[in-house]
Every structure is written in structure tokens, then in C-alpha cells.
Amino acid sequence: MTQHTDVVVVGVTWVTQRPPQFLADDIDGRALFDVATTRRRALDAGRTDTRGVASFGDIVVVPPVRAARDAARAIAQLP
């Protein structure tokens, strides 16, 4: 069995076109799947596009992302 250790990143510059939008901490893969399914069903029924998961934000806040964000290490620089 392979053991994995936590990855620590130091000295990264994150350049983005616009400020990042983090999803709410409680949004996980299941929630994203449910929203995407609801959107697909609405579109199939001819209803208006709700933007699905795109309305939430861009970045899923998994534990390493949360740690970087909370420690102010996930700060984007505009070009």
C-alpha cells in the first residue's frame, strides 16, 4: 500500500484574469452533481438556464485549498 503525505507548497505566484471565486466551504462533489443534474433537467424541459454550478463560484474548497485560503496563501495577482 502506498502512503501519501500532505503537500506543502511554498513560493507560488498565482496569476488570474480576475479575482478567484471560492465555492462555499460546505459545497462538495455531491452538491455540485445535484445542481448540475437539476440544471440539465431544466434545460431538457425547455426552462431557463440557471447557470448550474457556475453560479456558485470557481474553486472547490477542498482541505488543502481551505488551509491556503485561511492562511492568506491563496492570493491571486492580476496580470
PyMOL Python script that loads the backbone (N, CA, C, O; Angstrom):
from pymol import cmd

cmd.read_pdbstr("""\
ATOM      1  N   MET A   1       0.844  -1.171   0.000  1.00  0.00           N
ATOM      2  CA  MET A   1       0.000   0.000   0.000  1.00  0.00           C
ATOM      3  C   MET A   1       0.891   1.237   0.000  1.00  0.00           C
ATOM      4  O   MET A   1       1.860   1.313   0.755  1.00  0.00           O
ATOM      5  N   THR A   2       0.560   2.194  -0.843  1.00  0.00           N
ATOM      6  CA  THR A   2       1.314   3.439  -0.925  1.00  0.00           C
ATOM      7  C   THR A   2       0.742   4.450   0.043  1.00  0.00           C
ATOM      8  O   THR A   2      -0.471   4.645   0.109  1.00  0.00           O
ATOM      9  N   GLN A   3       1.616   5.090   0.792  1.00  0.00           N
ATOM     10  CA  GLN A   3       1.176   6.147   1.699  1.00  0.00           C
ATOM     11  C   GLN A   3       1.496   7.488   1.069  1.00  0.00           C
ATOM     12  O   GLN A   3       2.554   7.674   0.469  1.00  0.00           O
ATOM     13  N   HIS A   4       0.568   8.413   1.214  1.00  0.00           N
ATOM     14  CA  HIS A   4       0.762   9.756   0.687  1.00  0.00           C
ATOM     15  C   HIS A   4       0.875  10.722   1.847  1.00  0.00           C
ATOM     16  O   HIS A   4       0.190  10.581   2.859  1.00  0.00           O
ATOM     17  N   THR A   5       1.728  11.686   1.693  1.00  0.00           N
ATOM     18  CA  THR A   5       1.855  12.721   2.714  1.00  0.00           C
ATOM     19  C   THR A   5       1.231  14.005   2.198  1.00  0.00           C
ATOM     20  O   THR A   5       1.020  14.172   0.997  1.00  0.00           O
ATOM     21  N   ASP A   6       0.941  14.901   3.114  1.00  0.00           N
ATOM     22  CA  ASP A   6       0.407  16.198   2.708  1.00  0.00           C
ATOM     23  C   ASP A   6       1.457  16.949   1.911  1.00  0.00           C
ATOM     24  O   ASP A   6       2.654  16.829   2.171  1.00  0.00           O
ATOM     25  N   VAL A   7       1.008  17.710   0.958  1.00  0.00           N
ATOM     26  CA  VAL A   7       1.897  18.508   0.127  1.00  0.00           C
ATOM     27  C   VAL A   7       1.904  19.927   0.669  1.00  0.00           C
ATOM     28  O   VAL A   7       0.849  20.506   0.930  1.00  0.00           O
ATOM     29  N   VAL A   8       3.080  20.474   0.835  1.00  0.00           N
ATOM     30  CA  VAL A   8       3.217  21.858   1.265  1.00  0.00           C
ATOM     31  C   VAL A   8       3.850  22.623   0.113  1.00  0.00           C
ATOM     32  O   VAL A   8       4.930  22.268  -0.359  1.00  0.00           O
ATOM     33  N   VAL A   9       3.178  23.668  -0.335  1.00  0.00           N
ATOM     34  CA  VAL A   9       3.672  24.466  -1.453  1.00  0.00           C
ATOM     35  C   VAL A   9       4.185  25.789  -0.911  1.00  0.00           C
ATOM     36  O   VAL A   9       3.521  26.449  -0.112  1.00  0.00           O
ATOM     37  N   VAL A  10       5.367  26.161  -1.353  1.00  0.00           N
ATOM     38  CA  VAL A  10       5.982  27.408  -0.899  1.00  0.00           C
ATOM     39  C   VAL A  10       6.425  28.199  -2.126  1.00  0.00           C
ATOM     40  O   VAL A  10       6.987  27.631  -3.063  1.00  0.00           O
ATOM     41  N   GLY A  11       6.176  29.490  -2.124  1.00  0.00           N
ATOM     42  CA  GLY A  11       6.706  30.357  -3.170  1.00  0.00           C
ATOM     43  C   GLY A  11       6.020  30.256  -4.513  1.00  0.00           C
ATOM     44  O   GLY A  11       6.691  30.271  -5.544  1.00  0.00           O
ATOM     45  N   VAL A  12       4.706  30.154  -4.532  1.00  0.00           N
ATOM     46  CA  VAL A  12       3.966  30.088  -5.787  1.00  0.00           C
ATOM     47  C   VAL A  12       3.300  31.432  -6.051  1.00  0.00           C
ATOM     48  O   VAL A  12       2.724  32.032  -5.143  1.00  0.00           O
ATOM     49  N   THR A  13       3.380  31.904  -7.292  1.00  0.00           N
ATOM     50  CA  THR A  13       2.643  33.100  -7.698  1.00  0.00           C
ATOM     51  C   THR A  13       1.461  32.644  -8.531  1.00  0.00           C
ATOM     52  O   THR A  13       1.628  31.949  -9.534  1.00  0.00           O
ATOM     53  N   TRP A  14       0.277  33.034  -8.117  1.00  0.00           N
ATOM     54  CA  TRP A  14      -0.959  32.627  -8.767  1.00  0.00           C
ATOM     55  C   TRP A  14      -1.481  33.820  -9.554  1.00  0.00           C
ATOM     56  O   TRP A  14      -1.960  34.785  -8.959  1.00  0.00           O
ATOM     57  N   VAL A  15      -1.398  33.773 -10.879  1.00  0.00           N
ATOM     58  CA  VAL A  15      -1.833  34.883 -11.728  1.00  0.00           C
ATOM     59  C   VAL A  15      -3.182  34.513 -12.341  1.00  0.00           C
ATOM     60  O   VAL A  15      -3.326  33.463 -12.966  1.00  0.00           O
ATOM     61  N   THR A  16      -4.170  35.395 -12.152  1.00  0.00           N
ATOM     62  CA  THR A  16      -5.511  35.149 -12.665  1.00  0.00           C
ATOM     63  C   THR A  16      -6.014  36.358 -13.444  1.00  0.00           C
ATOM     64  O   THR A  16      -5.559  37.481 -13.225  1.00  0.00           O
ATOM     65  N   GLN A  17      -6.950  36.123 -14.350  1.00  0.00           N
ATOM     66  CA  GLN A  17      -7.562  37.202 -15.127  1.00  0.00           C
ATOM     67  C   GLN A  17      -8.493  38.049 -14.259  1.00  0.00           C
ATOM     68  O   GLN A  17      -8.679  39.240 -14.513  1.00  0.00           O
ATOM     69  N   ARG A  18      -9.073  37.425 -13.238  1.00  0.00           N
ATOM     70  CA  ARG A  18      -9.984  38.113 -12.316  1.00  0.00           C
ATOM     71  C   ARG A  18      -9.836  37.463 -10.947  1.00  0.00           C
ATOM     72  O   ARG A  18      -9.312  36.353 -10.845  1.00  0.00           O
ATOM     73  N   PRO A  19     -10.284  38.129  -9.905  1.00  0.00           N
ATOM     74  CA  PRO A  19     -10.158  37.520  -8.575  1.00  0.00           C
ATOM     75  C   PRO A  19     -10.872  36.163  -8.532  1.00  0.00           C
ATOM     76  O   PRO A  19     -11.955  36.017  -9.097  1.00  0.00           O
ATOM     77  N   PRO A  20     -10.276  35.180  -7.870  1.00  0.00           N
ATOM     78  CA  PRO A  20     -10.902  33.858  -7.798  1.00  0.00           C
ATOM     79  C   PRO A  20     -12.181  33.904  -6.978  1.00  0.00           C
ATOM     80  O   PRO A  20     -12.325  34.717  -6.065  1.00  0.00           O
ATOM     81  N   GLN A  21     -13.094  33.024  -7.318  1.00  0.00           N
ATOM     82  CA  GLN A  21     -14.336  32.887  -6.571  1.00  0.00           C
ATOM     83  C   GLN A  21     -14.355  31.494  -5.963  1.00  0.00           C
ATOM     84  O   GLN A  21     -14.483  30.499  -6.676  1.00  0.00           O
ATOM     85  N   PHE A  22     -14.229  31.427  -4.662  1.00  0.00           N
ATOM     86  CA  PHE A  22     -14.255  30.147  -3.969  1.00  0.00           C
ATOM     87  C   PHE A  22     -15.698  29.729  -3.727  1.00  0.00           C
ATOM     88  O   PHE A  22     -16.547  30.558  -3.401  1.00  0.00           O
ATOM     89  N   LEU A  23     -15.967  28.450  -3.887  1.00  0.00           N
ATOM     90  CA  LEU A  23     -17.272  27.926  -3.513  1.00  0.00           C
ATOM     91  C   LEU A  23     -17.399  27.985  -1.997  1.00  0.00           C
ATOM     92  O   LEU A  23     -16.396  28.065  -1.288  1.00  0.00           O
ATOM     93  N   ALA A  24     -18.621  27.945  -1.506  1.00  0.00           N
ATOM     94  CA  ALA A  24     -18.831  27.890  -0.060  1.00  0.00           C
ATOM     95  C   ALA A  24     -18.176  26.621   0.484  1.00  0.00           C
ATOM     96  O   ALA A  24     -18.111  25.605  -0.208  1.00  0.00           O
ATOM     97  N   ASP A  25     -17.700  26.684   1.708  1.00  0.00           N
ATOM     98  CA  ASP A  25     -16.983  25.549   2.294  1.00  0.00           C
ATOM     99  C   ASP A  25     -17.817  24.268   2.331  1.00  0.00           C
ATOM    100  O   ASP A  25     -17.263  23.169   2.290  1.00  0.00           O
ATOM    101  N   ASP A  26     -19.144  24.398   2.408  1.00  0.00           N
ATOM    102  CA  ASP A  26     -19.987  23.208   2.523  1.00  0.00           C
ATOM    103  C   ASP A  26     -20.398  22.622   1.169  1.00  0.00           C
ATOM    104  O   ASP A  26     -21.136  21.638   1.125  1.00  0.00           O
ATOM    105  N   ILE A  27     -19.934  23.207   0.078  1.00  0.00           N
ATOM    106  CA  ILE A  27     -20.254  22.677  -1.252  1.00  0.00           C
ATOM    107  C   ILE A  27     -19.212  21.626  -1.617  1.00  0.00           C
ATOM    108  O   ILE A  27     -18.022  21.922  -1.732  1.00  0.00           O
ATOM    109  N   ASP A  28     -19.683  20.389  -1.795  1.00  0.00           N
ATOM    110  CA  ASP A  28     -18.766  19.306  -2.148  1.00  0.00           C
ATOM    111  C   ASP A  28     -19.195  18.693  -3.480  1.00  0.00           C
ATOM    112  O   ASP A  28     -20.089  19.207  -4.151  1.00  0.00           O
ATOM    113  N   GLY A  29     -18.566  17.620  -3.843  1.00  0.00           N
ATOM    114  CA  GLY A  29     -18.859  16.981  -5.118  1.00  0.00           C
ATOM    115  C   GLY A  29     -20.309  16.563  -5.258  1.00  0.00           C
ATOM    116  O   GLY A  29     -20.884  16.671  -6.341  1.00  0.00           O
ATOM    117  N   ARG A  30     -20.907  16.087  -4.175  1.00  0.00           N
ATOM    118  CA  ARG A  30     -22.309  15.655  -4.237  1.00  0.00           C
ATOM    119  C   ARG A  30     -23.217  16.845  -4.540  1.00  0.00           C
ATOM    120  O   ARG A  30     -24.112  16.751  -5.381  1.00  0.00           O
ATOM    121  N   ALA A  31     -22.986  17.952  -3.860  1.00  0.00           N
ATOM    122  CA  ALA A  31     -23.798  19.152  -4.085  1.00  0.00           C
ATOM    123  C   ALA A  31     -23.642  19.640  -5.523  1.00  0.00           C
ATOM    124  O   ALA A  31     -24.624  20.034  -6.152  1.00  0.00           O
ATOM    125  N   LEU A  32     -22.422  19.618  -6.046  1.00  0.00           N
ATOM    126  CA  LEU A  32     -22.185  20.043  -7.429  1.00  0.00           C
ATOM    127  C   LEU A  32     -22.918  19.136  -8.419  1.00  0.00           C
ATOM    128  O   LEU A  32     -23.492  19.612  -9.398  1.00  0.00           O
ATOM    129  N   PHE A  33     -22.895  17.841  -8.161  1.00  0.00           N
ATOM    130  CA  PHE A  33     -23.591  16.888  -9.024  1.00  0.00           C
ATOM    131  C   PHE A  33     -25.093  17.150  -9.001  1.00  0.00           C
ATOM    132  O   PHE A  33     -25.739  17.139 -10.049  1.00  0.00           O
ATOM    133  N   ASP A  34     -25.656  17.386  -7.812  1.00  0.00           N
ATOM    134  CA  ASP A  34     -27.091  17.650  -7.694  1.00  0.00           C
ATOM    135  C   ASP A  34     -27.493  18.905  -8.467  1.00  0.00           C
ATOM    136  O   ASP A  34     -28.512  18.908  -9.158  1.00  0.00           O
ATOM    137  N   VAL A  35     -26.703  19.966  -8.354  1.00  0.00           N
ATOM    138  CA  VAL A  35     -27.010  21.212  -9.067  1.00  0.00           C
ATOM    139  C   VAL A  35     -26.898  21.007 -10.576  1.00  0.00           C
ATOM    140  O   VAL A  35     -27.747  21.479 -11.332  1.00  0.00           O
ATOM    141  N   ALA A  36     -25.862  20.311 -11.011  1.00  0.00           N
ATOM    142  CA  ALA A  36     -25.686  20.060 -12.443  1.00  0.00           C
ATOM    143  C   ALA A  36     -26.834  19.212 -12.992  1.00  0.00           C
ATOM    144  O   ALA A  36     -27.296  19.443 -14.109  1.00  0.00           O
ATOM    145  N   THR A  37     -27.291  18.240 -12.216  1.00  0.00           N
ATOM    146  CA  THR A  37     -28.410  17.398 -12.635  1.00  0.00           C
ATOM    147  C   THR A  37     -29.689  18.217 -12.744  1.00  0.00           C
ATOM    148  O   THR A  37     -30.438  18.071 -13.710  1.00  0.00           O
ATOM    149  N   THR A  38     -29.945  19.073 -11.764  1.00  0.00           N
ATOM    150  CA  THR A  38     -31.127  19.939 -11.796  1.00  0.00           C
ATOM    151  C   THR A  38     -31.090  20.850 -13.017  1.00  0.00           C
ATOM    152  O   THR A  38     -32.107  21.044 -13.682  1.00  0.00           O
ATOM    153  N   ARG A  39     -29.913  21.412 -13.312  1.00  0.00           N
ATOM    154  CA  ARG A  39     -29.762  22.288 -14.483  1.00  0.00           C
ATOM    155  C   ARG A  39     -30.054  21.521 -15.767  1.00  0.00           C
ATOM    156  O   ARG A  39     -30.788  22.001 -16.631  1.00  0.00           O
ATOM    157  N   ARG A  40     -29.482  20.333 -15.888  1.00  0.00           N
ATOM    158  CA  ARG A  40     -29.684  19.529 -17.097  1.00  0.00           C
ATOM    159  C   ARG A  40     -31.163  19.207 -17.289  1.00  0.00           C
ATOM    160  O   ARG A  40     -31.676  19.282 -18.405  1.00  0.00           O
ATOM    161  N   ARG A  41     -31.843  18.851 -16.209  1.00  0.00           N
ATOM    162  CA  ARG A  41     -33.275  18.530 -16.306  1.00  0.00           C
ATOM    163  C   ARG A  41     -34.083  19.761 -16.712  1.00  0.00           C
ATOM    164  O   ARG A  41     -35.022  19.651 -17.501  1.00  0.00           O
ATOM    165  N   ALA A  42     -33.726  20.932 -16.179  1.00  0.00           N
ATOM    166  CA  ALA A  42     -34.421  22.175 -16.533  1.00  0.00           C
ATOM    167  C   ALA A  42     -34.226  22.485 -18.014  1.00  0.00           C
ATOM    168  O   ALA A  42     -35.182  22.831 -18.708  1.00  0.00           O
ATOM    169  N   LEU A  43     -33.004  22.364 -18.494  1.00  0.00           N
ATOM    170  CA  LEU A  43     -32.735  22.624 -19.911  1.00  0.00           C
ATOM    171  C   LEU A  43     -33.479  21.630 -20.806  1.00  0.00           C
ATOM    172  O   LEU A  43     -34.030  22.008 -21.839  1.00  0.00           O
ATOM    173  N   ASP A  44     -33.491  20.366 -20.402  1.00  0.00           N
ATOM    174  CA  ASP A  44     -34.194  19.347 -21.181  1.00  0.00           C
ATOM    175  C   ASP A  44     -35.691  19.627 -21.248  1.00  0.00           C
ATOM    176  O   ASP A  44     -36.352  19.270 -22.223  1.00  0.00           O
ATOM    177  N   ALA A  45     -36.226  20.270 -20.203  1.00  0.00           N
ATOM    178  CA  ALA A  45     -37.655  20.589 -20.151  1.00  0.00           C
ATOM    179  C   ALA A  45     -37.961  21.937 -20.801  1.00  0.00           C
ATOM    180  O   ALA A  45     -39.113  22.371 -20.813  1.00  0.00           O
ATOM    181  N   GLY A  46     -36.928  22.607 -21.346  1.00  0.00           N
ATOM    182  CA  GLY A  46     -37.131  23.881 -22.014  1.00  0.00           C
ATOM    183  C   GLY A  46     -37.176  25.080 -21.086  1.00  0.00           C
ATOM    184  O   GLY A  46     -37.574  26.167 -21.504  1.00  0.00           O
ATOM    185  N   ARG A  47     -36.777  24.903 -19.837  1.00  0.00           N
ATOM    186  CA  ARG A  47     -36.772  26.021 -18.894  1.00  0.00           C
ATOM    187  C   ARG A  47     -35.476  26.815 -19.019  1.00  0.00           C
ATOM    188  O   ARG A  47     -34.538  26.388 -19.692  1.00  0.00           O
ATOM    189  N   THR A  48     -35.433  27.958 -18.374  1.00  0.00           N
ATOM    190  CA  THR A  48     -34.303  28.879 -18.432  1.00  0.00           C
ATOM    191  C   THR A  48     -33.057  28.263 -17.810  1.00  0.00           C
ATOM    192  O   THR A  48     -33.133  27.524 -16.828  1.00  0.00           O
ATOM    193  N   ASP A  49     -31.913  28.580 -18.398  1.00  0.00           N
ATOM    194  CA  ASP A  49     -30.619  28.127 -17.881  1.00  0.00           C
ATOM    195  C   ASP A  49     -30.336  28.806 -16.549  1.00  0.00           C
ATOM    196  O   ASP A  49     -30.339  30.034 -16.459  1.00  0.00           O
ATOM    197  N   THR A  50     -30.094  28.013 -15.524  1.00  0.00           N
ATOM    198  CA  THR A  50     -29.801  28.532 -14.182  1.00  0.00           C
ATOM    199  C   THR A  50     -28.311  28.744 -13.962  1.00  0.00           C
ATOM    200  O   THR A  50     -27.909  29.154 -12.873  1.00  0.00           O
ATOM    201  N   ARG A  51     -27.489  28.479 -14.957  1.00  0.00           N
ATOM    202  CA  ARG A  51     -26.024  28.518 -14.906  1.00  0.00           C
ATOM    203  C   ARG A  51     -25.460  27.360 -14.092  1.00  0.00           C
ATOM    204  O   ARG A  51     -24.243  27.176 -14.073  1.00  0.00           O
ATOM    205  N   GLY A  52     -26.277  26.593 -13.436  1.00  0.00           N
ATOM    206  CA  GLY A  52     -25.800  25.424 -12.711  1.00  0.00           C
ATOM    207  C   GLY A  52     -24.714  25.758 -11.714  1.00  0.00           C
ATOM    208  O   GLY A  52     -24.815  26.736 -10.974  1.00  0.00           O
ATOM    209  N   VAL A  53     -23.680  24.945 -11.697  1.00  0.00           N
ATOM    210  CA  VAL A  53     -22.605  25.124 -10.726  1.00  0.00           C
ATOM    211  C   VAL A  53     -21.815  26.394 -10.972  1.00  0.00           C
ATOM    212  O   VAL A  53     -21.143  26.883 -10.064  1.00  0.00           O
ATOM    213  N   ALA A  54     -21.879  26.944 -12.184  1.00  0.00           N
ATOM    214  CA  ALA A  54     -21.152  28.184 -12.475  1.00  0.00           C
ATOM    215  C   ALA A  54     -21.666  29.344 -11.637  1.00  0.00           C
ATOM    216  O   ALA A  54     -20.951  30.326 -11.439  1.00  0.00           O
ATOM    217  N   SER A  55     -22.891  29.245 -11.142  1.00  0.00           N
ATOM    218  CA  SER A  55     -23.432  30.321 -10.312  1.00  0.00           C
ATOM    219  C   SER A  55     -22.837  30.307  -8.908  1.00  0.00           C
ATOM    220  O   SER A  55     -22.972  31.286  -8.175  1.00  0.00           O
ATOM    221  N   PHE A  56     -22.188  29.222  -8.526  1.00  0.00           N
ATOM    222  CA  PHE A  56     -21.598  29.104  -7.192  1.00  0.00           C
ATOM    223  C   PHE A  56     -20.244  29.789  -7.076  1.00  0.00           C
ATOM    224  O   PHE A  56     -19.973  30.467  -6.085  1.00  0.00           O
ATOM    225  N   GLY A  57     -19.415  29.621  -8.054  1.00  0.00           N
ATOM    226  CA  GLY A  57     -18.041  30.093  -8.000  1.00  0.00           C
ATOM    227  C   GLY A  57     -17.179  29.167  -8.816  1.00  0.00           C
ATOM    228  O   GLY A  57     -17.687  28.364  -9.599  1.00  0.00           O
ATOM    229  N   ASP A  58     -15.884  29.270  -8.641  1.00  0.00           N
ATOM    230  CA  ASP A  58     -14.967  28.533  -9.498  1.00  0.00           C
ATOM    231  C   ASP A  58     -14.170  27.438  -8.802  1.00  0.00           C
ATOM    232  O   ASP A  58     -13.845  26.422  -9.417  1.00  0.00           O
ATOM    233  N   ILE A  59     -13.859  27.632  -7.553  1.00  0.00           N
ATOM    234  CA  ILE A  59     -12.865  26.777  -6.907  1.00  0.00           C
ATOM    235  C   ILE A  59     -13.500  26.005  -5.759  1.00  0.00           C
ATOM    236  O   ILE A  59     -14.049  26.593  -4.828  1.00  0.00           O
ATOM    237  N   VAL A  60     -13.419  24.676  -5.837  1.00  0.00           N
ATOM    238  CA  VAL A  60     -13.918  23.831  -4.757  1.00  0.00           C
ATOM    239  C   VAL A  60     -12.940  23.923  -3.594  1.00  0.00           C
ATOM    240  O   VAL A  60     -11.731  23.783  -3.777  1.00  0.00           O
ATOM    241  N   VAL A  61     -13.464  24.156  -2.412  1.00  0.00           N
ATOM    242  CA  VAL A  61     -12.613  24.371  -1.243  1.00  0.00           C
ATOM    243  C   VAL A  61     -12.362  23.029  -0.547  1.00  0.00           C
ATOM    244  O   VAL A  61     -12.961  22.720   0.484  1.00  0.00           O
ATOM    245  N   VAL A  62     -11.459  22.245  -1.144  1.00  0.00           N
ATOM    246  CA  VAL A  62     -11.004  21.006  -0.516  1.00  0.00           C
ATOM    247  C   VAL A  62     -10.044  21.384   0.610  1.00  0.00           C
ATOM    248  O   VAL A  62      -9.570  22.520   0.641  1.00  0.00           O
ATOM    249  N   PRO A  63      -9.744  20.475   1.530  1.00  0.00           N
ATOM    250  CA  PRO A  63      -8.920  20.843   2.692  1.00  0.00           C
ATOM    251  C   PRO A  63      -7.625  21.600   2.386  1.00  0.00           C
ATOM    252  O   PRO A  63      -7.348  22.582   3.075  1.00  0.00           O
ATOM    253  N   PRO A  64      -6.808  21.205   1.389  1.00  0.00           N
ATOM    254  CA  PRO A  64      -5.590  21.994   1.136  1.00  0.00           C
ATOM    255  C   PRO A  64      -5.891  23.419   0.656  1.00  0.00           C
ATOM    256  O   PRO A  64      -5.169  24.354   1.003  1.00  0.00           O
ATOM    257  N   VAL A  65      -6.949  23.583  -0.137  1.00  0.00           N
ATOM    258  CA  VAL A  65      -7.331  24.923  -0.595  1.00  0.00           C
ATOM    259  C   VAL A  65      -7.814  25.753   0.585  1.00  0.00           C
ATOM    260  O   VAL A  65      -7.458  26.925   0.708  1.00  0.00           O
ATOM    261  N   ARG A  66      -8.622  25.152   1.453  1.00  0.00           N
ATOM    262  CA  ARG A  66      -9.111  25.854   2.643  1.00  0.00           C
ATOM    263  C   ARG A  66      -7.941  26.321   3.504  1.00  0.00           C
ATOM    264  O   ARG A  66      -7.926  27.460   3.971  1.00  0.00           O
ATOM    265  N   ALA A  67      -6.965  25.443   3.711  1.00  0.00           N
ATOM    266  CA  ALA A  67      -5.809  25.808   4.539  1.00  0.00           C
ATOM    267  C   ALA A  67      -5.038  26.968   3.918  1.00  0.00           C
ATOM    268  O   ALA A  67      -4.638  27.896   4.621  1.00  0.00           O
ATOM    269  N   ALA A  68      -4.829  26.921   2.604  1.00  0.00           N
ATOM    270  CA  ALA A  68      -4.104  28.007   1.926  1.00  0.00           C
ATOM    271  C   ALA A  68      -4.899  29.305   1.976  1.00  0.00           C
ATOM    272  O   ALA A  68      -4.338  30.371   2.227  1.00  0.00           O
ATOM    273  N   ARG A  69      -6.189  29.218   1.739  1.00  0.00           N
ATOM    274  CA  ARG A  69      -7.033  30.418   1.776  1.00  0.00           C
ATOM    275  C   ARG A  69      -7.057  31.026   3.178  1.00  0.00           C
ATOM    276  O   ARG A  69      -6.895  32.235   3.344  1.00  0.00           O
ATOM    277  N   ASP A  70      -7.260  30.178   4.180  1.00  0.00           N
ATOM    278  CA  ASP A  70      -7.353  30.665   5.557  1.00  0.00           C
ATOM    279  C   ASP A  70      -6.040  31.248   6.064  1.00  0.00           C
ATOM    280  O   ASP A  70      -6.041  32.116   6.937  1.00  0.00           O
ATOM    281  N   ALA A  71      -4.921  30.773   5.521  1.00  0.00           N
ATOM    282  CA  ALA A  71      -3.607  31.292   5.917  1.00  0.00           C
ATOM    283  C   ALA A  71      -3.163  32.442   5.009  1.00  0.00           C
ATOM    284  O   ALA A  71      -2.018  32.889   5.079  1.00  0.00           O
ATOM    285  N   ALA A  72      -4.078  32.914   4.157  1.00  0.00           N
ATOM    286  CA  ALA A  72      -3.795  34.015   3.217  1.00  0.00           C
ATOM    287  C   ALA A  72      -2.651  33.668   2.263  1.00  0.00           C
ATOM    288  O   ALA A  72      -1.876  34.542   1.873  1.00  0.00           O
ATOM    289  N   ARG A  73      -2.547  32.389   1.889  1.00  0.00           N
ATOM    290  CA  ARG A  73      -1.546  31.968   0.911  1.00  0.00           C
ATOM    291  C   ARG A  73      -2.156  31.759  -0.468  1.00  0.00           C
ATOM    292  O   ARG A  73      -1.435  31.482  -1.426  1.00  0.00           O
ATOM    293  N   ALA A  74      -3.484  31.890  -0.582  1.00  0.00           N
ATOM    294  CA  ALA A  74      -4.165  31.717  -1.865  1.00  0.00           C
ATOM    295  C   ALA A  74      -4.626  33.084  -2.357  1.00  0.00           C
ATOM    296  O   ALA A  74      -5.822  33.352  -2.463  1.00  0.00           O
ATOM    297  N   ILE A  75      -3.668  33.927  -2.650  1.00  0.00           N
ATOM    298  CA  ILE A  75      -3.955  35.286  -3.098  1.00  0.00           C
ATOM    299  C   ILE A  75      -3.522  35.408  -4.552  1.00  0.00           C
ATOM    300  O   ILE A  75      -2.364  35.168  -4.891  1.00  0.00           O
ATOM    301  N   ALA A  76      -4.465  35.784  -5.400  1.00  0.00           N
ATOM    302  CA  ALA A  76      -4.175  35.887  -6.834  1.00  0.00           C
ATOM    303  C   ALA A  76      -3.608  37.256  -7.172  1.00  0.00           C
ATOM    304  O   ALA A  76      -3.957  38.264  -6.557  1.00  0.00           O
ATOM    305  N   GLN A  77      -2.732  37.268  -8.157  1.00  0.00           N
ATOM    306  CA  GLN A  77      -2.171  38.508  -8.688  1.00  0.00           C
ATOM    307  C   GLN A  77      -2.760  38.728 -10.074  1.00  0.00           C
ATOM    308  O   GLN A  77      -2.763  37.814 -10.898  1.00  0.00           O
ATOM    309  N   LEU A  78      -3.251  39.919 -10.333  1.00  0.00           N
ATOM    310  CA  LEU A  78      -3.745  40.225 -11.671  1.00  0.00           C
ATOM    311  C   LEU A  78      -2.561  40.447 -12.603  1.00  0.00           C
ATOM    312  O   LEU A  78      -1.520  40.940 -12.168  1.00  0.00           O
ATOM    313  N   PRO A  79      -2.705  40.086 -13.897  1.00  0.00           N
ATOM    314  CA  PRO A  79      -1.584  40.240 -14.835  1.00  0.00           C
ATOM    315  C   PRO A  79      -1.188  41.695 -15.038  1.00  0.00           C
ATOM    316  O   PRO A  79      -0.263  41.983 -15.797  1.00  0.00           O
TER     317      PRO A  79
END
""", "prot")
cmd.dss("prot")
cmd.show_as("cartoon", "prot")
cmd.util.cbc("prot")
cmd.orient("prot")
